[in-house]
Amino acid sequence: MATYQELKAQADELIRQANEIRKVENKEMIIRIREMIREHGITADQLGFAPAGKGSRTKVPAKYRDPMTGKTWSGRGRTPLWLDGPREAYAI
């Protein structure tokens, strides 16, 4: 009968082998999927994927303006360094 340590070593080796085979199979599958997508002209929208980052946010109008440089700030995010003192003085 095998010892715990022997069985543990066998299990670890099987997991390592399975991970290597999975990497190879994943690469092959990605190649096949890309070929099918290209062949059929399928788009990301048809697959239900959202467009990548750009344009997904709506632009917020500026609320404050630096009179010296003309830079603006919408009031969201980190407060710019030029906005010192009461915000009403910089309101647009």
PyMOL Python script that loads the backbone (N, CA, C, O; Angstrom):
from pymol import cmd

cmd.read_pdbstr("""\
ATOM      1  N   MET A   1       0.856  -1.183   0.000  1.00  0.00           N
ATOM      2  CA  MET A   1       0.000   0.000   0.000  1.00  0.00           C
ATOM      3  C   MET A   1       0.903   1.249   0.000  1.00  0.00           C
ATOM      4  O   MET A   1       1.929   1.290   0.679  1.00  0.00           O
ATOM      5  N   ALA A   2       0.495   2.256  -0.775  1.00  0.00           N
ATOM      6  CA  ALA A   2       1.275   3.482  -0.901  1.00  0.00           C
ATOM      7  C   ALA A   2       1.096   4.357   0.336  1.00  0.00           C
ATOM      8  O   ALA A   2       0.057   4.315   0.995  1.00  0.00           O
ATOM      9  N   THR A   3       2.098   5.131   0.635  1.00  0.00           N
ATOM     10  CA  THR A   3       2.017   6.054   1.768  1.00  0.00           C
ATOM     11  C   THR A   3       1.334   7.348   1.339  1.00  0.00           C
ATOM     12  O   THR A   3       1.155   7.624   0.152  1.00  0.00           O
ATOM     13  N   TYR A   4       0.963   8.119   2.338  1.00  0.00           N
ATOM     14  CA  TYR A   4       0.335   9.414   2.070  1.00  0.00           C
ATOM     15  C   TYR A   4       1.249  10.289   1.211  1.00  0.00           C
ATOM     16  O   TYR A   4       0.796  10.912   0.251  1.00  0.00           O
ATOM     17  N   GLN A   5       2.517  10.331   1.553  1.00  0.00           N
ATOM     18  CA  GLN A   5       3.473  11.178   0.828  1.00  0.00           C
ATOM     19  C   GLN A   5       3.596  10.740  -0.631  1.00  0.00           C
ATOM     20  O   GLN A   5       3.693  11.587  -1.519  1.00  0.00           O
ATOM     21  N   GLU A   6       3.595   9.444  -0.889  1.00  0.00           N
ATOM     22  CA  GLU A   6       3.674   8.944  -2.265  1.00  0.00           C
ATOM     23  C   GLU A   6       2.429   9.326  -3.060  1.00  0.00           C
ATOM     24  O   GLU A   6       2.512   9.770  -4.205  1.00  0.00           O
ATOM     25  N   LEU A   7       1.274   9.142  -2.423  1.00  0.00           N
ATOM     26  CA  LEU A   7       0.028   9.507  -3.101  1.00  0.00           C
ATOM     27  C   LEU A   7      -0.057  11.012  -3.349  1.00  0.00           C
ATOM     28  O   LEU A   7      -0.533  11.451  -4.395  1.00  0.00           O
ATOM     29  N   LYS A   8       0.408  11.794  -2.381  1.00  0.00           N
ATOM     30  CA  LYS A   8       0.423  13.257  -2.530  1.00  0.00           C
ATOM     31  C   LYS A   8       1.335  13.652  -3.685  1.00  0.00           C
ATOM     32  O   LYS A   8       0.972  14.528  -4.470  1.00  0.00           O
ATOM     33  N   ALA A   9       2.499  13.038  -3.813  1.00  0.00           N
ATOM     34  CA  ALA A   9       3.432  13.334  -4.906  1.00  0.00           C
ATOM     35  C   ALA A   9       2.809  12.966  -6.247  1.00  0.00           C
ATOM     36  O   ALA A   9       2.951  13.705  -7.220  1.00  0.00           O
ATOM     37  N   GLN A  10       2.114  11.818  -6.304  1.00  0.00           N
ATOM     38  CA  GLN A  10       1.445  11.417  -7.540  1.00  0.00           C
ATOM     39  C   GLN A  10       0.353  12.410  -7.921  1.00  0.00           C
ATOM     40  O   GLN A  10       0.215  12.771  -9.089  1.00  0.00           O
ATOM     41  N   ALA A  11      -0.423  12.850  -6.932  1.00  0.00           N
ATOM     42  CA  ALA A  11      -1.495  13.812  -7.183  1.00  0.00           C
ATOM     43  C   ALA A  11      -0.923  15.139  -7.682  1.00  0.00           C
ATOM     44  O   ALA A  11      -1.453  15.732  -8.622  1.00  0.00           O
ATOM     45  N   ASP A  12       0.149  15.598  -7.059  1.00  0.00           N
ATOM     46  CA  ASP A  12       0.785  16.842  -7.487  1.00  0.00           C
ATOM     47  C   ASP A  12       1.288  16.735  -8.919  1.00  0.00           C
ATOM     48  O   ASP A  12       1.149  17.678  -9.699  1.00  0.00           O
ATOM     49  N   GLU A  13       1.870  15.596  -9.269  1.00  0.00           N
ATOM     50  CA  GLU A  13       2.367  15.391 -10.624  1.00  0.00           C
ATOM     51  C   GLU A  13       1.225  15.364 -11.625  1.00  0.00           C
ATOM     52  O   GLU A  13       1.343  15.935 -12.709  1.00  0.00           O
ATOM     53  N   LEU A  14       0.122  14.711 -11.284  1.00  0.00           N
ATOM     54  CA  LEU A  14      -1.043  14.671 -12.171  1.00  0.00           C
ATOM     55  C   LEU A  14      -1.623  16.070 -12.383  1.00  0.00           C
ATOM     56  O   LEU A  14      -2.019  16.416 -13.495  1.00  0.00           O
ATOM     57  N   ILE A  15      -1.672  16.864 -11.331  1.00  0.00           N
ATOM     58  CA  ILE A  15      -2.170  18.236 -11.443  1.00  0.00           C
ATOM     59  C   ILE A  15      -1.260  19.056 -12.351  1.00  0.00           C
ATOM     60  O   ILE A  15      -1.742  19.834 -13.175  1.00  0.00           O
ATOM     61  N   ARG A  16       0.056  18.884 -12.205  1.00  0.00           N
ATOM     62  CA  ARG A  16       1.008  19.604 -13.057  1.00  0.00           C
ATOM     63  C   ARG A  16       0.811  19.213 -14.524  1.00  0.00           C
ATOM     64  O   ARG A  16       0.800  20.075 -15.403  1.00  0.00           O
ATOM     65  N   GLN A  17       0.657  17.910 -14.785  1.00  0.00           N
ATOM     66  CA  GLN A  17       0.449  17.436 -16.154  1.00  0.00           C
ATOM     67  C   GLN A  17      -0.864  17.959 -16.725  1.00  0.00           C
ATOM     68  O   GLN A  17      -0.926  18.368 -17.885  1.00  0.00           O
ATOM     69  N   ALA A  18      -1.910  17.944 -15.908  1.00  0.00           N
ATOM     70  CA  ALA A  18      -3.214  18.428 -16.355  1.00  0.00           C
ATOM     71  C   ALA A  18      -3.146  19.912 -16.715  1.00  0.00           C
ATOM     72  O   ALA A  18      -3.742  20.335 -17.706  1.00  0.00           O
ATOM     73  N   ASN A  19      -2.432  20.698 -15.927  1.00  0.00           N
ATOM     74  CA  ASN A  19      -2.297  22.128 -16.208  1.00  0.00           C
ATOM     75  C   ASN A  19      -1.544  22.372 -17.509  1.00  0.00           C
ATOM     76  O   ASN A  19      -1.899  23.272 -18.270  1.00  0.00           O
ATOM     77  N   GLU A  20      -0.499  21.572 -17.772  1.00  0.00           N
ATOM     78  CA  GLU A  20       0.253  21.724 -19.019  1.00  0.00           C
ATOM     79  C   GLU A  20      -0.615  21.387 -20.226  1.00  0.00           C
ATOM     80  O   GLU A  20      -0.608  22.103 -21.227  1.00  0.00           O
ATOM     81  N   ILE A  21      -1.363  20.287 -20.120  1.00  0.00           N
ATOM     82  CA  ILE A  21      -2.240  19.882 -21.225  1.00  0.00           C
ATOM     83  C   ILE A  21      -3.329  20.925 -21.444  1.00  0.00           C
ATOM     84  O   ILE A  21      -3.682  21.225 -22.585  1.00  0.00           O
ATOM     85  N   ARG A  22      -3.854  21.469 -20.375  1.00  0.00           N
ATOM     86  CA  ARG A  22      -4.907  22.480 -20.495  1.00  0.00           C
ATOM     87  C   ARG A  22      -4.388  23.719 -21.224  1.00  0.00           C
ATOM     88  O   ARG A  22      -5.100  24.285 -22.053  1.00  0.00           O
ATOM     89  N   LYS A  23      -3.164  24.148 -20.931  1.00  0.00           N
ATOM     90  CA  LYS A  23      -2.586  25.305 -21.619  1.00  0.00           C
ATOM     91  C   LYS A  23      -2.511  25.070 -23.120  1.00  0.00           C
ATOM     92  O   LYS A  23      -2.858  25.947 -23.912  1.00  0.00           O
ATOM     93  N   VAL A  24      -2.051  23.870 -23.511  1.00  0.00           N
ATOM     94  CA  VAL A  24      -1.937  23.534 -24.932  1.00  0.00           C
ATOM     95  C   VAL A  24      -3.321  23.506 -25.578  1.00  0.00           C
ATOM     96  O   VAL A  24      -3.522  24.074 -26.652  1.00  0.00           O
ATOM     97  N   GLU A  25      -4.271  22.846 -24.921  1.00  0.00           N
ATOM     98  CA  GLU A  25      -5.626  22.765 -25.468  1.00  0.00           C
ATOM     99  C   GLU A  25      -6.273  24.146 -25.574  1.00  0.00           C
ATOM    100  O   GLU A  25      -6.979  24.424 -26.543  1.00  0.00           O
ATOM    101  N   ASN A  26      -6.040  25.006 -24.594  1.00  0.00           N
ATOM    102  CA  ASN A  26      -6.598  26.361 -24.644  1.00  0.00           C
ATOM    103  C   ASN A  26      -6.056  27.132 -25.844  1.00  0.00           C
ATOM    104  O   ASN A  26      -6.815  27.813 -26.534  1.00  0.00           O
ATOM    105  N   LYS A  27      -4.746  27.031 -26.101  1.00  0.00           N
ATOM    106  CA  LYS A  27      -4.163  27.719 -27.251  1.00  0.00           C
ATOM    107  C   LYS A  27      -4.782  27.222 -28.543  1.00  0.00           C
ATOM    108  O   LYS A  27      -5.109  28.016 -29.425  1.00  0.00           O
ATOM    109  N   GLU A  28      -4.944  25.905 -28.660  1.00  0.00           N
ATOM    110  CA  GLU A  28      -5.545  25.334 -29.862  1.00  0.00           C
ATOM    111  C   GLU A  28      -6.997  25.780 -30.014  1.00  0.00           C
ATOM    112  O   GLU A  28      -7.434  26.101 -31.119  1.00  0.00           O
ATOM    113  N   MET A  29      -7.738  25.802 -28.923  1.00  0.00           N
ATOM    114  CA  MET A  29      -9.142  26.202 -28.958  1.00  0.00           C
ATOM    115  C   MET A  29      -9.277  27.672 -29.356  1.00  0.00           C
ATOM    116  O   MET A  29     -10.168  28.023 -30.129  1.00  0.00           O
ATOM    117  N   ILE A  30      -8.413  28.520 -28.842  1.00  0.00           N
ATOM    118  CA  ILE A  30      -8.460  29.941 -29.195  1.00  0.00           C
ATOM    119  C   ILE A  30      -8.219  30.123 -30.682  1.00  0.00           C
ATOM    120  O   ILE A  30      -8.891  30.931 -31.324  1.00  0.00           O
ATOM    121  N   ILE A  31      -7.276  29.388 -31.236  1.00  0.00           N
ATOM    122  CA  ILE A  31      -7.003  29.471 -32.673  1.00  0.00           C
ATOM    123  C   ILE A  31      -8.238  29.048 -33.463  1.00  0.00           C
ATOM    124  O   ILE A  31      -8.615  29.717 -34.425  1.00  0.00           O
ATOM    125  N   ARG A  32      -8.873  27.938 -33.064  1.00  0.00           N
ATOM    126  CA  ARG A  32     -10.071  27.461 -33.775  1.00  0.00           C
ATOM    127  C   ARG A  32     -11.213  28.456 -33.676  1.00  0.00           C
ATOM    128  O   ARG A  32     -11.901  28.711 -34.664  1.00  0.00           O
ATOM    129  N   ILE A  33     -11.423  29.023 -32.491  1.00  0.00           N
ATOM    130  CA  ILE A  33     -12.509  29.997 -32.304  1.00  0.00           C
ATOM    131  C   ILE A  33     -12.268  31.229 -33.163  1.00  0.00           C
ATOM    132  O   ILE A  33     -13.194  31.720 -33.809  1.00  0.00           O
ATOM    133  N   ARG A  34     -11.035  31.738 -33.179  1.00  0.00           N
ATOM    134  CA  ARG A  34     -10.727  32.914 -33.994  1.00  0.00           C
ATOM    135  C   ARG A  34     -10.972  32.639 -35.471  1.00  0.00           C
ATOM    136  O   ARG A  34     -11.500  33.494 -36.182  1.00  0.00           O
ATOM    137  N   GLU A  35     -10.591  31.447 -35.939  1.00  0.00           N
ATOM    138  CA  GLU A  35     -10.819  31.092 -37.343  1.00  0.00           C
ATOM    139  C   GLU A  35     -12.310  31.065 -37.660  1.00  0.00           C
ATOM    140  O   GLU A  35     -12.733  31.556 -38.706  1.00  0.00           O
ATOM    141  N   MET A  36     -13.110  30.490 -36.755  1.00  0.00           N
ATOM    142  CA  MET A  36     -14.556  30.426 -36.984  1.00  0.00           C
ATOM    143  C   MET A  36     -15.177  31.817 -36.975  1.00  0.00           C
ATOM    144  O   MET A  36     -16.041  32.116 -37.799  1.00  0.00           O
ATOM    145  N   ILE A  37     -14.747  32.662 -36.059  1.00  0.00           N
ATOM    146  CA  ILE A  37     -15.267  34.030 -35.990  1.00  0.00           C
ATOM    147  C   ILE A  37     -14.944  34.767 -37.282  1.00  0.00           C
ATOM    148  O   ILE A  37     -15.805  35.427 -37.864  1.00  0.00           O
ATOM    149  N   ARG A  38     -13.691  34.648 -37.724  1.00  0.00           N
ATOM    150  CA  ARG A  38     -13.260  35.317 -38.953  1.00  0.00           C
ATOM    151  C   ARG A  38     -14.037  34.779 -40.158  1.00  0.00           C
ATOM    152  O   ARG A  38     -14.472  35.551 -41.013  1.00  0.00           O
ATOM    153  N   GLU A  39     -14.209  33.462 -40.225  1.00  0.00           N
ATOM    154  CA  GLU A  39     -14.896  32.822 -41.345  1.00  0.00           C
ATOM    155  C   GLU A  39     -16.354  33.252 -41.452  1.00  0.00           C
ATOM    156  O   GLU A  39     -16.866  33.446 -42.555  1.00  0.00           O
ATOM    157  N   HIS A  40     -17.015  33.400 -40.323  1.00  0.00           N
ATOM    158  CA  HIS A  40     -18.440  33.733 -40.319  1.00  0.00           C
ATOM    159  C   HIS A  40     -18.712  35.224 -40.126  1.00  0.00           C
ATOM    160  O   HIS A  40     -19.869  35.643 -40.160  1.00  0.00           O
ATOM    161  N   GLY A  41     -17.689  36.016 -39.929  1.00  0.00           N
ATOM    162  CA  GLY A  41     -17.860  37.458 -39.780  1.00  0.00           C
ATOM    163  C   GLY A  41     -18.639  37.852 -38.537  1.00  0.00           C
ATOM    164  O   GLY A  41     -19.417  38.805 -38.564  1.00  0.00           O
ATOM    165  N   ILE A  42     -18.435  37.132 -37.463  1.00  0.00           N
ATOM    166  CA  ILE A  42     -19.161  37.408 -36.219  1.00  0.00           C
ATOM    167  C   ILE A  42     -18.480  38.561 -35.490  1.00  0.00           C
ATOM    168  O   ILE A  42     -17.253  38.650 -35.449  1.00  0.00           O
ATOM    169  N   THR A  43     -19.307  39.450 -34.909  1.00  0.00           N
ATOM    170  CA  THR A  43     -18.774  40.589 -34.166  1.00  0.00           C
ATOM    171  C   THR A  43     -18.886  40.350 -32.660  1.00  0.00           C
ATOM    172  O   THR A  43     -19.612  39.463 -32.212  1.00  0.00           O
ATOM    173  N   ALA A  44     -18.161  41.150 -31.896  1.00  0.00           N
ATOM    174  CA  ALA A  44     -18.214  41.048 -30.437  1.00  0.00           C
ATOM    175  C   ALA A  44     -19.609  41.359 -29.916  1.00  0.00           C
ATOM    176  O   ALA A  44     -20.055  40.759 -28.938  1.00  0.00           O
ATOM    177  N   ASP A  45     -20.307  42.298 -30.566  1.00  0.00           N
ATOM    178  CA  ASP A  45     -21.672  42.630 -30.160  1.00  0.00           C
ATOM    179  C   ASP A  45     -22.595  41.424 -30.316  1.00  0.00           C
ATOM    180  O   ASP A  45     -23.440  41.175 -29.456  1.00  0.00           O
ATOM    181  N   GLN A  46     -22.439  40.679 -31.402  1.00  0.00           N
ATOM    182  CA  GLN A  46     -23.264  39.503 -31.620  1.00  0.00           C
ATOM    183  C   GLN A  46     -23.008  38.426 -30.571  1.00  0.00           C
ATOM    184  O   GLN A  46     -23.901  37.640 -30.254  1.00  0.00           O
ATOM    185  N   LEU A  47     -21.801  38.390 -30.037  1.00  0.00           N
ATOM    186  CA  LEU A  47     -21.473  37.422 -29.005  1.00  0.00           C
ATOM    187  C   LEU A  47     -21.888  37.892 -27.618  1.00  0.00           C
ATOM    188  O   LEU A  47     -21.801  37.132 -26.654  1.00  0.00           O
ATOM    189  N   GLY A  48     -22.340  39.145 -27.510  1.00  0.00           N
ATOM    190  CA  GLY A  48     -22.799  39.671 -26.235  1.00  0.00           C
ATOM    191  C   GLY A  48     -21.725  40.346 -25.419  1.00  0.00           C
ATOM    192  O   GLY A  48     -21.906  40.571 -24.222  1.00  0.00           O
ATOM    193  N   PHE A  49     -20.597  40.678 -26.051  1.00  0.00           N
ATOM    194  CA  PHE A  49     -19.526  41.375 -25.343  1.00  0.00           C
ATOM    195  C   PHE A  49     -19.714  42.872 -25.507  1.00  0.00           C
ATOM    196  O   PHE A  49     -20.027  43.351 -26.596  1.00  0.00           O
ATOM    197  N   ALA A  50     -19.521  43.609 -24.421  1.00  0.00           N
ATOM    198  CA  ALA A  50     -19.632  45.059 -24.457  1.00  0.00           C
ATOM    199  C   ALA A  50     -18.427  45.638 -25.174  1.00  0.00           C
ATOM    200  O   ALA A  50     -17.342  45.058 -25.125  1.00  0.00           O
ATOM    201  N   PRO A  51     -18.597  46.770 -25.836  1.00  0.00           N
ATOM    202  CA  PRO A  51     -17.445  47.408 -26.472  1.00  0.00           C
ATOM    203  C   PRO A  51     -16.401  47.788 -25.434  1.00  0.00           C
ATOM    204  O   PRO A  51     -16.733  48.112 -24.293  1.00  0.00           O
ATOM    205  N   ALA A  52     -15.154  47.746 -25.835  1.00  0.00           N
ATOM    206  CA  ALA A  52     -14.044  48.024 -24.918  1.00  0.00           C
ATOM    207  C   ALA A  52     -14.043  49.481 -24.485  1.00  0.00           C
ATOM    208  O   ALA A  52     -14.071  50.383 -25.322  1.00  0.00           O
ATOM    209  N   GLY A  53     -14.011  49.709 -23.191  1.00  0.00           N
ATOM    210  CA  GLY A  53     -13.855  50.958 -22.487  1.00  0.00           C
ATOM    211  C   GLY A  53     -14.217  52.270 -23.132  1.00  0.00           C
ATOM    212  O   GLY A  53     -14.981  53.041 -22.550  1.00  0.00           O
ATOM    213  N   LYS A  54     -13.708  52.554 -24.298  1.00  0.00           N
ATOM    214  CA  LYS A  54     -13.875  53.882 -24.881  1.00  0.00           C
ATOM    215  C   LYS A  54     -15.344  54.182 -25.176  1.00  0.00           C
ATOM    216  O   LYS A  54     -16.061  53.360 -25.747  1.00  0.00           O
ATOM    217  N   GLY A  55     -15.763  55.354 -24.780  1.00  0.00           N
ATOM    218  CA  GLY A  55     -17.096  55.812 -25.090  1.00  0.00           C
ATOM    219  C   GLY A  55     -18.181  55.260 -24.186  1.00  0.00           C
ATOM    220  O   GLY A  55     -19.350  55.606 -24.363  1.00  0.00           O
ATOM    221  N   SER A  56     -17.841  54.423 -23.234  1.00  0.00           N
ATOM    222  CA  SER A  56     -18.870  53.844 -22.385  1.00  0.00           C
ATOM    223  C   SER A  56     -19.296  54.798 -21.272  1.00  0.00           C
ATOM    224  O   SER A  56     -20.332  54.589 -20.641  1.00  0.00           O
ATOM    225  N   ARG A  57     -18.510  55.840 -21.028  1.00  0.00           N
ATOM    226  CA  ARG A  57     -18.861  56.811 -20.001  1.00  0.00           C
ATOM    227  C   ARG A  57     -19.409  58.076 -20.653  1.00  0.00           C
ATOM    228  O   ARG A  57     -18.977  58.485 -21.730  1.00  0.00           O
ATOM    229  N   THR A  58     -20.367  58.676 -19.970  1.00  0.00           N
ATOM    230  CA  THR A  58     -20.887  59.943 -20.464  1.00  0.00           C
ATOM    231  C   THR A  58     -20.060  61.082 -19.889  1.00  0.00           C
ATOM    232  O   THR A  58     -19.667  61.052 -18.723  1.00  0.00           O
ATOM    233  N   LYS A  59     -19.806  62.067 -20.702  1.00  0.00           N
ATOM    234  CA  LYS A  59     -19.000  63.199 -20.249  1.00  0.00           C
ATOM    235  C   LYS A  59     -19.870  64.136 -19.413  1.00  0.00           C
ATOM    236  O   LYS A  59     -20.995  64.466 -19.790  1.00  0.00           O
ATOM    237  N   VAL A  60     -19.333  64.550 -18.287  1.00  0.00           N
ATOM    238  CA  VAL A  60     -20.038  65.435 -17.368  1.00  0.00           C
ATOM    239  C   VAL A  60     -19.590  66.861 -17.646  1.00  0.00           C
ATOM    240  O   VAL A  60     -18.393  67.113 -17.780  1.00  0.00           O
ATOM    241  N   PRO A  61     -20.529  67.801 -17.737  1.00  0.00           N
ATOM    242  CA  PRO A  61     -20.134  69.191 -18.007  1.00  0.00           C
ATOM    243  C   PRO A  61     -19.326  69.782 -16.857  1.00  0.00           C
ATOM    244  O   PRO A  61     -19.505  69.412 -15.696  1.00  0.00           O
ATOM    245  N   ALA A  62     -18.444  70.696 -17.199  1.00  0.00           N
ATOM    246  CA  ALA A  62     -17.592  71.348 -16.205  1.00  0.00           C
ATOM    247  C   ALA A  62     -18.418  72.267 -15.311  1.00  0.00           C
ATOM    248  O   ALA A  62     -19.347  72.932 -15.771  1.00  0.00           O
ATOM    249  N   LYS A  63     -18.066  72.294 -14.026  1.00  0.00           N
ATOM    250  CA  LYS A  63     -18.740  73.175 -13.066  1.00  0.00           C
ATOM    251  C   LYS A  63     -17.833  74.301 -12.592  1.00  0.00           C
ATOM    252  O   LYS A  63     -18.304  75.345 -12.139  1.00  0.00           O
ATOM    253  N   TYR A  64     -16.508  74.074 -12.704  1.00  0.00           N
ATOM    254  CA  TYR A  64     -15.547  75.042 -12.201  1.00  0.00           C
ATOM    255  C   TYR A  64     -14.482  75.322 -13.253  1.00  0.00           C
ATOM    256  O   TYR A  64     -14.111  74.443 -14.031  1.00  0.00           O
ATOM    257  N   ARG A  65     -13.986  76.593 -13.265  1.00  0.00           N
ATOM    258  CA  ARG A  65     -12.952  76.969 -14.223  1.00  0.00           C
ATOM    259  C   ARG A  65     -11.882  77.781 -13.513  1.00  0.00           C
ATOM    260  O   ARG A  65     -12.173  78.645 -12.686  1.00  0.00           O
ATOM    261  N   ASP A  66     -10.611  77.475 -13.865  1.00  0.00           N
ATOM    262  CA  ASP A  66      -9.483  78.236 -13.340  1.00  0.00           C
ATOM    263  C   ASP A  66      -9.350  79.487 -14.198  1.00  0.00           C
ATOM    264  O   ASP A  66      -9.100  79.371 -15.398  1.00  0.00           O
ATOM    265  N   PRO A  67      -9.509  80.686 -13.625  1.00  0.00           N
ATOM    266  CA  PRO A  67      -9.447  81.912 -14.428  1.00  0.00           C
ATOM    267  C   PRO A  67      -8.065  82.186 -15.022  1.00  0.00           C
ATOM    268  O   PRO A  67      -7.949  82.897 -16.020  1.00  0.00           O
ATOM    269  N   MET A  68      -7.023  81.629 -14.415  1.00  0.00           N
ATOM    270  CA  MET A  68      -5.662  81.882 -14.902  1.00  0.00           C
ATOM    271  C   MET A  68      -5.329  81.017 -16.120  1.00  0.00           C
ATOM    272  O   MET A  68      -4.746  81.510 -17.085  1.00  0.00           O
ATOM    273  N   THR A  69      -5.691  79.743 -16.082  1.00  0.00           N
ATOM    274  CA  THR A  69      -5.294  78.819 -17.156  1.00  0.00           C
ATOM    275  C   THR A  69      -6.447  78.398 -18.046  1.00  0.00           C
ATOM    276  O   THR A  69      -6.230  77.926 -19.162  1.00  0.00           O
ATOM    277  N   GLY A  70      -7.672  78.565 -17.564  1.00  0.00           N
ATOM    278  CA  GLY A  70      -8.829  78.126 -18.327  1.00  0.00           C
ATOM    279  C   GLY A  70      -9.157  76.654 -18.137  1.00  0.00           C
ATOM    280  O   GLY A  70     -10.102  76.148 -18.742  1.00  0.00           O
ATOM    281  N   LYS A  71      -8.389  75.964 -17.306  1.00  0.00           N
ATOM    282  CA  LYS A  71      -8.675  74.551 -17.039  1.00  0.00           C
ATOM    283  C   LYS A  71     -10.002  74.429 -16.315  1.00  0.00           C
ATOM    284  O   LYS A  71     -10.394  75.311 -15.552  1.00  0.00           O
ATOM    285  N   THR A  72     -10.696  73.306 -16.569  1.00  0.00           N
ATOM    286  CA  THR A  72     -11.997  73.096 -15.952  1.00  0.00           C
ATOM    287  C   THR A  72     -11.999  71.814 -15.138  1.00  0.00           C
ATOM    288  O   THR A  72     -11.128  70.955 -15.279  1.00  0.00           O
ATOM    289  N   TRP A  73     -13.024  71.713 -14.267  1.00  0.00           N
ATOM    290  CA  TRP A  73     -13.229  70.526 -13.445  1.00  0.00           C
ATOM    291  C   TRP A  73     -14.721  70.317 -13.303  1.00  0.00           C
ATOM    292  O   TRP A  73     -15.475  71.269 -13.101  1.00  0.00           O
ATOM    293  N   SER A  74     -15.141  69.074 -13.407  1.00  0.00           N
ATOM    294  CA  SER A  74     -16.567  68.752 -13.356  1.00  0.00           C
ATOM    295  C   SER A  74     -17.100  68.624 -11.935  1.00  0.00           C
ATOM    296  O   SER A  74     -18.314  68.575 -11.735  1.00  0.00           O
ATOM    297  N   GLY A  75     -16.218  68.569 -10.953  1.00  0.00           N
ATOM    298  CA  GLY A  75     -16.660  68.374  -9.578  1.00  0.00           C
ATOM    299  C   GLY A  75     -16.588  66.909  -9.176  1.00  0.00           C
ATOM    300  O   GLY A  75     -16.919  66.555  -8.045  1.00  0.00           O
ATOM    301  N   ARG A  76     -16.153  66.053 -10.105  1.00  0.00           N
ATOM    302  CA  ARG A  76     -16.005  64.628  -9.814  1.00  0.00           C
ATOM    303  C   ARG A  76     -14.532  64.269  -9.748  1.00  0.00           C
ATOM    304  O   ARG A  76     -13.699  64.861 -10.434  1.00  0.00           O
ATOM    305  N   GLY A  77     -14.230  63.298  -8.919  1.00  0.00           N
ATOM    306  CA  GLY A  77     -12.851  62.856  -8.804  1.00  0.00           C
ATOM    307  C   GLY A  77     -12.048  63.747  -7.867  1.00  0.00           C
ATOM    308  O   GLY A  77     -12.597  64.502  -7.065  1.00  0.00           O
ATOM    309  N   ARG A  78     -10.747  63.635  -7.995  1.00  0.00           N
ATOM    310  CA  ARG A  78      -9.832  64.373  -7.129  1.00  0.00           C
ATOM    311  C   ARG A  78      -9.901  65.881  -7.417  1.00  0.00           C
ATOM    312  O   ARG A  78      -9.933  66.299  -8.574  1.00  0.00           O
ATOM    313  N   THR A  79      -9.922  66.675  -6.364  1.00  0.00           N
ATOM    314  CA  THR A  79      -9.977  68.126  -6.510  1.00  0.00           C
ATOM    315  C   THR A  79      -8.653  68.633  -7.083  1.00  0.00           C
ATOM    316  O   THR A  79      -7.590  68.304  -6.557  1.00  0.00           O
ATOM    317  N   PRO A  80      -8.704  69.432  -8.158  1.00  0.00           N
ATOM    318  CA  PRO A  80      -7.461  69.935  -8.735  1.00  0.00           C
ATOM    319  C   PRO A  80      -6.764  70.917  -7.790  1.00  0.00           C
ATOM    320  O   PRO A  80      -7.397  71.566  -6.957  1.00  0.00           O
ATOM    321  N   LEU A  81      -5.443  71.002  -7.947  1.00  0.00           N
ATOM    322  CA  LEU A  81      -4.649  71.865  -7.070  1.00  0.00           C
ATOM    323  C   LEU A  81      -4.982  73.345  -7.257  1.00  0.00           C
ATOM    324  O   LEU A  81      -4.864  74.124  -6.311  1.00  0.00           O
ATOM    325  N   TRP A  82      -5.393  73.742  -8.455  1.00  0.00           N
ATOM    326  CA  TRP A  82      -5.667  75.158  -8.699  1.00  0.00           C
ATOM    327  C   TRP A  82      -6.937  75.623  -7.992  1.00  0.00           C
ATOM    328  O   TRP A  82      -7.154  76.826  -7.844  1.00  0.00           O
ATOM    329  N   LEU A  83      -7.778  74.684  -7.554  1.00  0.00           N
ATOM    330  CA  LEU A  83      -9.028  75.067  -6.902  1.00  0.00           C
ATOM    331  C   LEU A  83      -8.777  75.202  -5.401  1.00  0.00           C
ATOM    332  O   LEU A  83      -8.995  74.268  -4.630  1.00  0.00           O
ATOM    333  N   ASP A  84      -8.312  76.397  -5.005  1.00  0.00           N
ATOM    334  CA  ASP A  84      -8.087  76.651  -3.591  1.00  0.00           C
ATOM    335  C   ASP A  84      -9.028  77.759  -3.149  1.00  0.00           C
ATOM    336  O   ASP A  84      -9.296  78.690  -3.908  1.00  0.00           O
ATOM    337  N   GLY A  85      -9.515  77.663  -1.955  1.00  0.00           N
ATOM    338  CA  GLY A  85     -10.483  78.640  -1.477  1.00  0.00           C
ATOM    339  C   GLY A  85     -11.893  78.150  -1.752  1.00  0.00           C
ATOM    340  O   GLY A  85     -12.102  76.983  -2.083  1.00  0.00           O
ATOM    341  N   PRO A  86     -12.864  79.053  -1.611  1.00  0.00           N
ATOM    342  CA  PRO A  86     -14.263  78.667  -1.806  1.00  0.00           C
ATOM    343  C   PRO A  86     -14.535  78.306  -3.277  1.00  0.00           C
ATOM    344  O   PRO A  86     -14.104  79.012  -4.189  1.00  0.00           O
ATOM    345  N   ARG A  87     -15.238  77.225  -3.483  1.00  0.00           N
ATOM    346  CA  ARG A  87     -15.520  76.761  -4.851  1.00  0.00           C
ATOM    347  C   ARG A  87     -16.421  77.730  -5.615  1.00  0.00           C
ATOM    348  O   ARG A  87     -16.369  77.791  -6.844  1.00  0.00           O
ATOM    349  N   GLU A  88     -17.232  78.472  -4.904  1.00  0.00           N
ATOM    350  CA  GLU A  88     -18.146  79.400  -5.578  1.00  0.00           C
ATOM    351  C   GLU A  88     -17.371  80.413  -6.423  1.00  0.00           C
ATOM    352  O   GLU A  88     -17.880  80.896  -7.435  1.00  0.00           O
ATOM    353  N   ALA A  89     -16.164  80.729  -6.017  1.00  0.00           N
ATOM    354  CA  ALA A  89     -15.370  81.722  -6.766  1.00  0.00           C
ATOM    355  C   ALA A  89     -14.940  81.176  -8.118  1.00  0.00           C
ATOM    356  O   ALA A  89     -14.603  81.952  -9.013  1.00  0.00           O
ATOM    357  N   TYR A  90     -14.945  79.855  -8.286  1.00  0.00           N
ATOM    358  CA  TYR A  90     -14.511  79.222  -9.549  1.00  0.00           C
ATOM    359  C   TYR A  90     -15.693  78.685 -10.345  1.00  0.00           C
ATOM    360  O   TYR A  90     -15.494  78.129 -11.426  1.00  0.00           O
ATOM    361  N   ALA A  91     -16.900  78.832  -9.851  1.00  0.00           N
ATOM    362  CA  ALA A  91     -18.079  78.269 -10.522  1.00  0.00           C
ATOM    363  C   ALA A  91     -18.270  78.897 -11.910  1.00  0.00           C
ATOM    364  O   ALA A  91     -18.007  80.080 -12.125  1.00  0.00           O
ATOM    365  N   ILE A  92     -18.724  78.082 -12.810  1.00  0.00           N
ATOM    366  CA  ILE A  92     -18.969  78.549 -14.195  1.00  0.00           C
ATOM    367  C   ILE A  92     -20.406  79.042 -14.276  1.00  0.00           C
ATOM    368  O   ILE A  92     -20.849  79.483 -15.337  1.00  0.00           O
TER     369      ILE A  92
END
""", "prot")
cmd.dss("prot")
cmd.show_as("cartoon", "prot")
cmd.util.cbc("prot")
cmd.orient("prot")
